[in-house]
Amino acid sequence: MKHHLLKGLRFGLTGVANTGMHALVAFLCLNGFFLGVAGLVVGPVVANGVAFAVATIFSYVVNTLWTFSAEMNRKNFQRFGCVAVIGLMAAMLLAKLSELIVLPPIGSVVLVVCVMPVINFGLHSLWTYK
């Protein structure tokens, strides 16, 4: 149980760092530093797409090596990617659910932020790194 709690704590810390990574990359892209090219500005869709890709790779590396103490390989990389896509769809479904039950917009954010880490941790623990 103690080992699982440590993994959960590491997963949470990695999530916070990952969120910061996403925000930093998006900010840089929006402010004239797209793909390492100074002065090249992109819009929010491209900026967040690039930020999502960078943050997902960062998350894979840190969660694999630190959170789950696993080796990086094709199998868990592919599973990690599947969980990321499942997570995206689940987040969108939770946001839609929040609309249906008439939560205010910030309510959908709170719902997603509270529920998705539990789902993602569970999927990674039970499938990605098994």
N, C-alpha and C positions, 0 to 999 in steps of 0.2 A: 504494500500500500504506500509506504514512504517513497519508494522508487517511482511509483506512478504520480504521486504528488509533485516530486521533483521535476519529472517530465512535463507535467502541466504548468508548473511555474516557468520552466524554460520556454515552453511553447508560448506562453503569454508574453514573456519578455521579448521573444523573437517577433511576435506579432506587433508589439509596440515599435520595435526597431524597423520592422517591415513597413509599417504605416509611415514612419518618418522618411524611409527611403523613397516610398511612392511620392510623398509630398515634395521632397527635395528634387527628385527627377522631374516631376510635373512643373514645379516652379522654375527650374532651369530652362526647360523647353519653352515655357510660356514667356520667358524673359530673355530670349536671344542666345540660348546655348543649347541648340538641338543637336544631338548625336555628336557632341564635341566640336561643333562648328560655331564659333562665336559669331553673333549677328544674325543667325538663322532662327527666326521666330516661327512657332507653329501655333495652331489653335488648340482649344481645350480637348477636343476629341483625340487628336494625334498625341498631344502631350500626355493625356491620361492613359492612352493605349501603350505608349512607350514606357511610362512609369509603371504600369501594371506588369508588363513583360519583365522589366528590370527587377521590380520588387518580388515577383514570383520566383525568378532565378535565385535572388538573394535568399528568399525564404526557403527554397529547396536546399540550398547549400548549408545554411545555418541549422535548419531543423534536422537535416540528415546527419550532419557531423556532430552537432552539440546536443540538440533536444533528444534525439532517438539513438545517438551513438551508433549509427549504421554506416556502411560503406556506400559511396555514391556509385550507382550502377544503372543500367538501362531500365531494369524492371521497376525499381522504386521511383525513378525519374518519370516514367510513363504513368505510374499509378498516382504520383504527386500531381501531375498535370490533369489527370482525370478528376481527382478530388478538387482541384482548383475550378474546373468547369462545373462540376456538381455544386460546388459552393456558390459560384456565380448564379446558377439557376435557382438554388435554394434561397439566396438573398433576394432575388427578384420576386420569387413566390411569396416570401415573407413581406416584402414591400407591398405586393398586391393584396395580401391578406390584411395588412394594416389599412389599406384603402377601403376594403370591404367592411371592416368593422369600424370605420370612420375615426381612425386615429388621426391626430394632426400630423403633418409631414415629419416633424421631428420624432414623433412616435415610431415611425417606420425605421428611422435611423437607430433609435434606442433598441428596438426589437432585433434588428439585424446584428447590431454590435454585441448584444447580449447572447443571442442564440447561435450565431455562426461559429464563434470560436469553439463552442462545445461540440458542434457537429463536425467541424474540421478536425479537431483533436481526436474525436472518436474514430473517424474514418482513417486518419493516419495511423492511429494506434492499432486498429483492428485489421487494416488491409494494406496500406502503403508499405509499412515497415515490418510486415510478417513474412 
